[in-house]
Amino acid sequence: MNISEIKEYRNYWLVIGETGKWVAKPIRDGQHHVWWSDVEQELRNKGFHFFSQSKQVGRWLLSEYIEGECPTYKNREIGIPLMQTLAQFHTHGQKLNTPPTAQAAYLLSDRLFDRLHDFYHHLILREDRPEKLVHLISEYGPIFYQQANETYRTLCALGLPYLALSSRDGHMLSHRDLANHNWIVDRNQQVWLIDFETAEYDLQIGDVWQICSRIMTEHQWDIHLFQELICSYESVKPLKDWETQILACLFRFPNEFLRETIGILEKKAGYNEDQTIPYIEKIASDYPIWLQRVGQINTWFRKRKTQ
Protein backbone atom coordinates (compact mmCIF):
# COMPACT_ATOMS: atom_id res chain seq x y z
CA MET A 1 0.00 0.00 0.00
CA ASN A 2 1.62 3.27 -1.17
CA ILE A 3 1.06 6.02 1.41
CA SER A 4 1.34 9.71 0.61
CA GLU A 5 0.23 11.23 3.94
CA ILE A 6 -0.72 10.27 7.51
CA LYS A 7 -2.45 12.68 9.89
CA GLU A 8 -4.41 12.57 13.14
CA TYR A 9 -8.13 11.89 12.85
CA ARG A 10 -10.63 11.42 15.74
CA ASN A 11 -8.08 9.91 18.14
CA TYR A 12 -6.81 7.64 15.37
CA TRP A 13 -4.96 8.17 12.09
CA LEU A 14 -6.10 9.08 8.61
CA VAL A 15 -3.98 7.29 6.02
CA ILE A 16 -4.03 8.76 2.52
CA GLY A 17 -2.75 6.61 -0.31
CA GLU A 18 -3.15 5.86 -3.99
CA THR A 19 -6.19 3.66 -3.39
CA GLY A 20 -8.06 6.18 -1.21
CA LYS A 21 -8.33 7.27 2.40
CA TRP A 22 -8.41 4.91 5.36
CA VAL A 23 -8.90 5.35 9.11
CA ALA A 24 -6.22 3.37 10.94
CA LYS A 25 -6.58 2.10 14.50
CA PRO A 26 -4.67 -0.60 16.41
CA ILE A 27 -6.27 -4.03 16.70
CA ARG A 28 -6.77 -4.55 20.44
CA ASP A 29 -8.67 -7.84 20.37
CA GLY A 30 -7.46 -10.33 17.80
CA GLN A 31 -10.28 -12.83 18.35
CA HIS A 32 -12.96 -10.18 17.95
CA HIS A 33 -11.29 -8.81 14.83
CA VAL A 34 -11.27 -12.22 13.15
CA TRP A 35 -14.91 -12.73 14.12
CA TRP A 36 -15.95 -9.31 12.84
CA SER A 37 -14.13 -9.83 9.53
CA ASP A 38 -16.29 -12.90 8.87
CA VAL A 39 -19.46 -11.11 10.05
CA GLU A 40 -18.67 -8.12 7.83
CA GLN A 41 -18.39 -10.30 4.75
CA GLU A 42 -21.59 -12.13 5.62
CA LEU A 43 -23.51 -8.87 6.07
CA ARG A 44 -22.38 -7.68 2.65
CA ASN A 45 -23.37 -10.98 1.09
CA LYS A 46 -26.83 -10.58 2.63
CA GLY A 47 -27.22 -7.08 1.21
CA PHE A 48 -26.24 -4.62 3.96
CA HIS A 49 -23.61 -2.20 2.69
CA PHE A 50 -23.97 0.97 4.77
CA PHE A 51 -20.79 0.53 6.75
CA SER A 52 -17.17 1.04 5.80
CA GLN A 53 -15.04 -1.74 4.38
CA SER A 54 -12.08 -2.73 6.50
CA LYS A 55 -8.84 -4.67 6.11
CA GLN A 56 -5.95 -5.69 8.29
CA VAL A 57 -2.42 -4.43 7.71
CA GLY A 58 -0.11 -5.94 10.28
CA ARG A 59 -1.48 -5.08 13.71
CA TRP A 60 -3.60 -2.23 12.31
CA LEU A 61 -7.22 -2.18 11.22
CA LEU A 62 -7.85 0.08 8.23
CA SER A 63 -11.45 1.17 7.65
CA GLU A 64 -12.44 2.97 4.47
CA TYR A 65 -12.84 6.69 5.14
CA ILE A 66 -16.35 8.04 4.55
CA GLU A 67 -16.66 11.73 3.68
CA GLY A 68 -19.28 13.22 5.95
CA GLU A 69 -20.16 14.42 9.43
CA CYS A 70 -21.25 12.81 12.67
CA PRO A 71 -24.89 13.72 13.33
CA THR A 72 -26.08 15.45 16.48
CA TYR A 73 -28.89 13.89 18.46
CA LYS A 74 -30.22 17.40 19.07
CA ASN A 75 -31.47 17.30 15.48
CA ARG A 76 -34.95 15.71 15.59
CA GLU A 77 -35.04 14.93 11.88
CA ILE A 78 -31.92 12.77 11.91
CA GLY A 79 -33.59 10.15 14.10
CA ILE A 80 -35.73 8.70 11.30
CA PRO A 81 -32.90 7.69 8.90
CA LEU A 82 -30.79 6.49 11.84
CA MET A 83 -33.56 4.20 13.06
CA GLN A 84 -34.22 2.86 9.57
CA THR A 85 -30.54 2.11 8.99
CA LEU A 86 -30.29 0.42 12.39
CA ALA A 87 -33.31 -1.72 11.53
CA GLN A 88 -31.66 -2.75 8.25
CA PHE A 89 -28.48 -3.64 10.15
CA HIS A 90 -30.53 -5.77 12.56
CA THR A 91 -32.55 -7.43 9.81
CA HIS A 92 -29.48 -8.50 7.85
CA GLY A 93 -27.68 -9.38 11.08
CA GLN A 94 -30.11 -12.12 12.16
CA LYS A 95 -29.21 -15.80 12.33
CA LEU A 96 -25.77 -15.36 10.81
CA ASN A 97 -23.63 -18.39 10.05
CA THR A 98 -20.50 -17.00 11.68
CA PRO A 99 -20.13 -18.59 15.14
CA PRO A 100 -19.51 -16.40 18.19
CA THR A 101 -16.01 -16.00 19.55
CA ALA A 102 -14.73 -18.42 22.18
CA GLN A 103 -14.61 -15.56 24.67
CA ALA A 104 -17.06 -15.45 27.56
CA ALA A 105 -20.33 -13.75 26.70
CA TYR A 106 -20.85 -10.25 28.09
CA LEU A 107 -24.46 -9.55 27.27
CA LEU A 108 -26.98 -6.78 27.88
CA SER A 109 -28.11 -8.29 31.17
CA ASP A 110 -24.49 -8.48 32.35
CA ARG A 111 -23.78 -4.90 31.31
CA LEU A 112 -26.80 -3.57 33.19
CA PHE A 113 -25.81 -5.49 36.32
CA ASP A 114 -22.25 -4.17 36.18
CA ARG A 115 -23.43 -0.59 35.64
CA LEU A 116 -25.77 -0.87 38.61
CA HIS A 117 -23.00 -2.37 40.75
CA ASP A 118 -20.43 0.24 39.71
CA PHE A 119 -22.81 3.11 40.39
CA TYR A 120 -23.68 1.74 43.84
CA HIS A 121 -19.96 1.44 44.60
CA HIS A 122 -19.43 5.11 43.79
CA LEU A 123 -22.58 6.08 45.66
CA ILE A 124 -21.38 4.67 48.98
CA LEU A 125 -17.68 5.39 48.50
CA ARG A 126 -16.54 8.68 50.03
CA GLU A 127 -14.13 9.54 47.24
CA ASP A 128 -12.82 12.77 45.85
CA ARG A 129 -15.47 14.07 43.50
CA PRO A 130 -15.63 17.09 41.23
CA GLU A 131 -17.24 19.87 43.25
CA LYS A 132 -20.04 20.35 40.73
CA LEU A 133 -20.90 16.65 40.97
CA VAL A 134 -21.12 16.42 44.78
CA HIS A 135 -24.60 17.94 45.00
CA LEU A 136 -25.91 15.94 42.04
CA ILE A 137 -24.80 12.62 43.52
CA SER A 138 -26.00 13.35 47.06
CA GLU A 139 -29.42 14.59 45.94
CA TYR A 140 -30.18 12.48 42.90
CA GLY A 141 -27.86 9.47 43.22
CA PRO A 142 -30.07 7.46 45.64
CA ILE A 143 -33.17 8.24 43.57
CA PHE A 144 -31.65 7.06 40.31
CA TYR A 145 -30.09 4.02 41.98
CA GLN A 146 -33.42 2.90 43.45
CA GLN A 147 -35.10 3.36 40.07
CA ALA A 148 -32.35 1.38 38.33
CA ASN A 149 -32.36 -1.42 40.91
CA GLU A 150 -36.14 -1.90 40.75
CA THR A 151 -36.10 -1.87 36.96
CA TYR A 152 -33.27 -4.39 36.77
CA ARG A 153 -35.17 -6.77 39.03
CA THR A 154 -38.25 -6.42 36.83
CA LEU A 155 -36.19 -7.08 33.70
CA CYS A 156 -34.79 -10.25 35.27
CA ALA A 157 -38.32 -11.35 36.12
CA LEU A 158 -39.24 -10.81 32.46
CA GLY A 159 -36.41 -13.15 31.47
CA LEU A 160 -33.79 -10.66 30.26
CA PRO A 161 -30.76 -12.94 30.97
CA TYR A 162 -32.38 -15.84 29.14
CA LEU A 163 -33.43 -13.67 26.19
CA ALA A 164 -29.93 -12.20 25.89
CA LEU A 165 -28.36 -15.66 25.91
CA SER A 166 -30.90 -16.86 23.34
CA SER A 167 -29.94 -13.93 21.09
CA ARG A 168 -26.30 -14.95 21.35
CA ASP A 169 -27.12 -18.57 20.59
CA GLY A 170 -29.31 -17.42 17.69
CA HIS A 171 -26.51 -15.25 16.25
CA MET A 172 -28.46 -11.96 16.44
CA LEU A 173 -26.08 -9.09 15.73
CA SER A 174 -26.05 -6.00 17.94
CA HIS A 175 -23.82 -2.90 17.59
CA ARG A 176 -23.92 -1.95 21.32
CA ASP A 177 -22.28 1.48 21.06
CA LEU A 178 -24.63 3.87 19.27
CA ALA A 179 -23.10 7.16 20.36
CA ASN A 180 -23.50 9.84 17.71
CA HIS A 181 -19.81 9.59 16.76
CA ASN A 182 -20.42 6.05 15.51
CA TRP A 183 -22.62 7.33 12.70
CA ILE A 184 -21.61 9.24 9.57
CA VAL A 185 -24.00 11.20 7.33
CA ASP A 186 -22.41 11.69 3.92
CA ARG A 187 -22.89 14.50 1.40
CA ASN A 188 -25.91 12.70 -0.10
CA GLN A 189 -27.49 12.42 3.38
CA GLN A 190 -26.92 8.68 3.39
CA VAL A 191 -26.42 7.27 6.89
CA TRP A 192 -23.45 4.99 7.58
CA LEU A 193 -22.81 2.91 10.70
CA ILE A 194 -19.16 2.72 11.84
CA ASP A 195 -16.88 1.35 14.59
CA PHE A 196 -17.79 -2.21 15.49
CA GLU A 197 -15.28 -2.92 18.26
CA THR A 198 -18.12 -3.62 20.72
CA ALA A 199 -20.43 -5.43 18.28
CA GLU A 200 -21.53 -8.87 19.43
CA TYR A 201 -24.35 -11.38 19.26
CA ASP A 202 -26.74 -9.93 21.83
CA LEU A 203 -30.26 -8.57 22.26
CA GLN A 204 -30.92 -6.28 19.32
CA ILE A 205 -33.60 -4.45 21.27
CA GLY A 206 -30.77 -3.16 23.43
CA ASP A 207 -29.59 -1.10 20.46
CA VAL A 208 -33.08 0.35 20.00
CA TRP A 209 -33.23 1.29 23.67
CA GLN A 210 -29.77 2.83 23.61
CA ILE A 211 -30.23 5.09 20.61
CA CYS A 212 -33.78 6.12 21.55
CA SER A 213 -32.60 7.03 25.07
CA ARG A 214 -29.74 9.14 23.72
CA ILE A 215 -31.98 10.99 21.27
CA MET A 216 -34.90 11.40 23.69
CA THR A 217 -32.69 12.80 26.45
CA GLU A 218 -31.88 15.71 24.14
CA HIS A 219 -35.60 16.40 23.61
CA GLN A 220 -37.06 16.04 27.12
CA TRP A 221 -38.47 12.64 26.23
CA ASP A 222 -40.97 14.01 23.73
CA ILE A 223 -43.56 11.22 23.33
CA HIS A 224 -44.36 12.21 19.75
CA LEU A 225 -40.68 12.01 18.80
CA PHE A 226 -40.49 8.61 20.47
CA GLN A 227 -43.42 7.35 18.40
CA GLU A 228 -41.71 8.61 15.24
CA LEU A 229 -38.50 6.79 16.15
CA ILE A 230 -40.22 3.47 16.87
CA CYS A 231 -42.43 3.69 13.78
CA SER A 232 -39.35 4.46 11.64
CA TYR A 233 -37.60 1.37 12.97
CA GLU A 234 -40.71 -0.77 12.51
CA SER A 235 -41.17 0.40 8.92
CA VAL A 236 -38.19 -1.89 8.26
CA LYS A 237 -38.26 -4.40 11.13
CA PRO A 238 -41.48 -4.79 13.17
CA LEU A 239 -40.97 -5.46 16.88
CA LYS A 240 -42.27 -8.64 18.47
CA ASP A 241 -44.53 -8.46 21.54
CA TRP A 242 -41.76 -9.61 23.90
CA GLU A 243 -39.42 -6.99 22.44
CA THR A 244 -41.85 -4.16 23.14
CA GLN A 245 -42.33 -5.49 26.68
CA ILE A 246 -38.59 -5.54 27.34
CA LEU A 247 -38.11 -2.18 25.62
CA ALA A 248 -40.83 -0.49 27.67
CA CYS A 249 -39.16 -1.76 30.85
CA LEU A 250 -35.65 -0.78 29.70
CA PHE A 251 -36.78 2.83 29.36
CA ARG A 252 -37.34 2.86 33.12
CA PHE A 253 -33.64 2.11 33.68
CA PRO A 254 -31.87 5.51 34.09
CA ASN A 255 -28.89 4.46 32.02
CA GLU A 256 -27.82 7.93 30.90
CA PHE A 257 -27.41 9.25 34.46
CA LEU A 258 -25.53 6.15 35.63
CA ARG A 259 -23.24 5.92 32.62
CA GLU A 260 -22.26 9.60 32.54
CA THR A 261 -21.70 9.80 36.30
CA ILE A 262 -19.51 6.68 36.30
CA GLY A 263 -17.62 8.03 33.30
CA ILE A 264 -16.69 11.23 35.14
CA LEU A 265 -15.86 9.56 38.46
CA GLU A 266 -13.65 6.94 36.81
CA LYS A 267 -12.09 9.52 34.48
CA LYS A 268 -12.88 7.45 31.41
CA ALA A 269 -11.75 8.57 27.98
CA GLY A 270 -14.25 10.85 26.26
CA TYR A 271 -15.67 12.28 29.48
CA ASN A 272 -14.76 15.78 30.62
CA GLU A 273 -16.34 17.89 33.34
CA ASP A 274 -17.15 20.91 31.19
CA GLN A 275 -19.35 18.91 28.82
CA THR A 276 -20.51 15.92 30.84
CA ILE A 277 -21.57 17.56 34.12
CA PRO A 278 -24.02 19.98 32.43
CA TYR A 279 -25.46 16.95 30.63
CA ILE A 280 -25.86 15.11 33.96
CA GLU A 281 -27.51 18.24 35.42
CA LYS A 282 -29.98 18.24 32.53
CA ILE A 283 -30.81 14.57 33.09
CA ALA A 284 -31.37 15.22 36.81
CA SER A 285 -33.56 18.29 36.25
CA ASP A 286 -35.61 16.37 33.67
CA TYR A 287 -36.24 13.46 36.08
CA PRO A 288 -39.94 14.28 36.75
CA ILE A 289 -40.55 14.75 33.02
CA TRP A 290 -38.72 11.52 32.26
CA LEU A 291 -40.87 9.54 34.71
CA GLN A 292 -44.04 11.00 33.22
CA ARG A 293 -42.97 10.32 29.63
CA VAL A 294 -41.83 6.77 30.43
CA GLY A 295 -45.34 6.18 31.78
CA GLN A 296 -46.76 7.52 28.52
CA ILE A 297 -44.45 5.21 26.56
CA ASN A 298 -45.75 2.19 28.49
CA THR A 299 -49.34 3.30 27.90
CA TRP A 300 -48.68 3.72 24.17
CA PHE A 301 -47.21 0.23 23.91
CA ARG A 302 -50.18 -1.27 25.79
CA LYS A 303 -52.68 0.48 23.52
CA ARG A 304 -50.86 -0.75 20.43
CA LYS A 305 -51.09 -4.32 21.69
CA THR A 306 -54.89 -4.13 22.05
CA GLN A 307 -55.48 -2.55 18.63
Secondary structure as GFF3:
##gff-version 3
##sequence-region A 1 307
A	DSSP	beta_strand	3	9	.	.	.	ID=ss1
A	DSSP	beta_strand	12	17	.	.	.	ID=ss2
A	DSSP	beta_strand	20	26	.	.	.	ID=ss3
A	DSSP	alpha_helix	30	46	.	.	.	ID=ss4
A	DSSP	beta_strand	54	57	.	.	.	ID=ss5
A	DSSP	beta_strand	60	64	.	.	.	ID=ss6
A	DSSP	beta_strand	68	69	.	.	.	ID=ss7
A	DSSP	three_ten_helix	76	78	.	.	.	ID=ss8
A	DSSP	alpha_helix	79	92	.	.	.	ID=ss9
A	DSSP	alpha_helix	108	124	.	.	.	ID=ss10
A	DSSP	alpha_helix	131	157	.	.	.	ID=ss11
A	DSSP	alpha_helix	160	169	.	.	.	ID=ss12
A	DSSP	beta_strand	173	174	.	.	.	ID=ss13
A	DSSP	three_ten_helix	180	182	.	.	.	ID=ss14
A	DSSP	beta_strand	183	186	.	.	.	ID=ss15
A	DSSP	beta_strand	191	193	.	.	.	ID=ss16
A	DSSP	beta_strand	200	201	.	.	.	ID=ss17
A	DSSP	alpha_helix	205	217	.	.	.	ID=ss18
A	DSSP	alpha_helix	223	234	.	.	.	ID=ss19
A	DSSP	alpha_helix	241	250	.	.	.	ID=ss20
A	DSSP	alpha_helix	255	265	.	.	.	ID=ss21
A	DSSP	alpha_helix	273	285	.	.	.	ID=ss22
A	DSSP	alpha_helix	287	306	.	.	.	ID=ss23
###
